[in-house]
């Protein structure tokens, strides 16, 4: 029994887990703050309140409320304008829900958060599991 206690202690020290809860070492932290995402359907002009900051976004059908697409980007405003130009976003039929990334969140953090949102929401517009399709 002492042998396994020593192994657990070594594991906790090597992973930075201090109180014996080894599951904390593998938990993925979200790149966005807790709470509701902001909602808009304005992406251009002075009335557009979507920021030019990194974050996570969703395209949600206005009629059904169903999430159609989840993504992450380094510039929320520019990315939504790209989606509109490409015909993937119709602001007459879809809302954009977005959340700004936490200070200090890395691109990898955003990718992991996007993957988690895609896995839990299962939007039909996402062709890959997220993370730019390459991770």
Protein Blocks (a to p, Z undefined) as FASTA:
>chain_A
ZZmmmmmmmmmmmnopanopaklmmpccdfbdeddddddfbfgdjklmcdcbdddddddd
fklopafbdcddfblklmmmmmmmnopacfklpccddddddehiafklmmmmmmmmmmmn
opakbmbgbjhopZZ
